[in-house]
Structure formats: C-alpha cells, structure tokens
Amino acid sequence: MNSSRVYTTQRAKDFLTSPEGIAAHEELIAMEKDKGYKTVSTYSPASENGHLSFIDKHMNYLSSHAGVNAAQYVSNLRLITKIRF
C-alpha cells in the first residue's frame, strides 16, 4: 500500500491489514483510476506536500473509526463522488 500517512495506533495497523481494510483500499484505488468519480486530493497542512490524496483521506477515516462499516462507507462514497453526465 502506497500511503504518505504513518499509522501509529495498533487499531489502525490492524484495520489496514484486515480483509475489510484491504478490500476498502482496493475499491478506493479503483475509484481513483475511474474518471467517472471525483477523487481530487484535499489540502492538508500535516502532509509533506500540502495535499492529502483521496485514498489516504478515506483510509485515514476508516482506520480511525472502528465502528464504521467499511463496505457501506465505500458504497456511499461511490454514490457521493459519482460524476453524472
């Protein structure tokens, strides 16, 4: 996983290596590659280049919120970011 974020908590590390975390990461990568979704990076003063990628933003959220169903979160994210023509 290419990520500029350093995950410090054990819960975050466990999520990233879990089947749910891996599946969420793969879905986010697919969304970022698909031009049918708006997956722009956002400003983050904490990152080294001032930008936080779409994938890092959502993986950070999922890894720090253990109660969130990752599959449902990604499904909702697909609906929200879908570019409609």
Secondary structure as UniProt FT lines:
FT   HELIX           10..17
FT   HELIX           19..33
FT   TURN            35..36
FT   STRAND          42..43
FT   TURN            45..46
FT   TURN            48..49
FT   STRAND          51..52
FT   HELIX           54..64
FT   TURN            66..67
FT   HELIX           70..81
//
